Amino acid sequence: MLIDRTNKNQITITVSSSVDSFGLQRLIDYVKYLEATTKSKAKQSDIDDLANEVNATWWGENRSRFIK
C-alpha cells in the first residue's frame, strides 16, 4: 500500500488488486462519510431523531408490502 499526499487538498492511496473489493468499498464509504460530515454541527441526538422519522415514514408507506 502506498499513501501519497498529492497536494494540500488530496491524498492518493494505492492498494494491491488482491485487496478484497467488498472491504475496500466499505472503507471508501466510510471515508466519504467522513468527508461529508467534516463540517457538520449536528448532534448525534438530532441525527437519531431524523433517522427515526425517516424509518417511521418508510414503514408507514411500505408496511402493506410486508404484512398482509
Backbone hydrogen bonds, N-H to C=O, Kabsch-Sander energy under -0.5 kcal/mol:
donor,donor_aa,acceptor,acceptor_aa,energy
2,L,14,T,-2.4
4,D,12,T,-3.0
6,T,4,D,-0.9
6,T,10,Q,-0.7
7,N,10,Q,-1.1
10,Q,7,N,-0.8
12,T,4,D,-3.8
14,T,2,L,-3.0
15,V,13,I,-0.5
19,V,16,S,-1.7
24,L,20,D,-2.2
25,Q,21,S,-2.4
26,R,22,F,-2.0
27,L,23,G,-1.9
28,I,24,L,-2.5
29,D,25,Q,-2.6
30,Y,26,R,-2.0
31,V,27,L,-2.3
32,K,28,I,-2.5
33,Y,29,D,-2.1
34,L,30,Y,-2.6
35,E,31,V,-2.5
36,A,32,K,-2.5
37,T,33,Y,-1.9
38,T,34,L,-0.6
38,T,35,E,-0.5
40,S,37,T,-1.3
47,I,43,K,-2.0
48,D,44,Q,-2.7
49,D,45,S,-2.2
50,L,46,D,-2.2
51,A,47,I,-2.6
52,N,48,D,-2.4
53,E,49,D,-2.2
54,V,50,L,-2.6
55,N,51,A,-2.6
56,A,52,N,-2.4
57,T,53,E,-2.3
58,W,54,V,-2.7
59,W,55,N,-2.7
60,G,56,A,-2.3
61,E,57,T,-1.9
62,N,58,W,-1.7
63,R,59,W,-1.9
65,R,62,N,-1.5
66,F,62,N,-0.6
66,F,63,R,-1.6
67,I,63,R,-2.5
68,K,66,F,-0.6
